[in-house]
């Protein structure tokens, strides 16, 4: 079974600085997707970024980028120019291609952006 | 507007009193799923459905039931709720033919006393 590990329960960063959230996963699959979801105080789950395992190029979305290391099974999220609105819980998630499409989530990292 | 709705958003109930949390989507997605979120555990899948009348257990199905009589609706039923089912519940949907992500509802905060 796939497992997702987020080793940083809490992190903080100063506004305008850069922060990196860590995620590792365990799988024997070759085709899969990796995700970072943001959960602000409203509790809504918001997709931040998605990476397809067959793509070597790291995904980017504006200030958000990932460092995808397939061999190391690592998928970190970098937030540049942090903003107060980035304060949220961040979840890393894994989804196998095909099968029952079950998404496996890490325990989450609570990020606080300080003014 | 494409959306996933859940009702109720908040519910406080007592042990043993049957309840249903509804989930509805207007995106014609085949795939629907229920998750529960607990501190330190992330989100865990309860049940999922690949299409109408097709449902299957996820990782934590004990104490829950689901049905999928219509494509747009996927209610979560707690026949006899217990305090360990106090949690935040999310419904999620996806297009099976190109399932590259899941779309989440706004969440339902359930407290069982």
Interface residues (C-beta under 8 A of the other chain):
Chain A: X4 X6 X9 X33 X35 X37 X42 X43 X44 X45 X47 X50 X52 X91 X93 X95 X100 X101 X102 X103 X105 X106 X107 X108
Chain B: X31 X33 X35 X40 X41 X42 X43 X44 X45 X48 X50 X56 X58 X59 X88 X90 X92 X94 X96 X99 X100 X101 X102 X104 X106 X107 X109
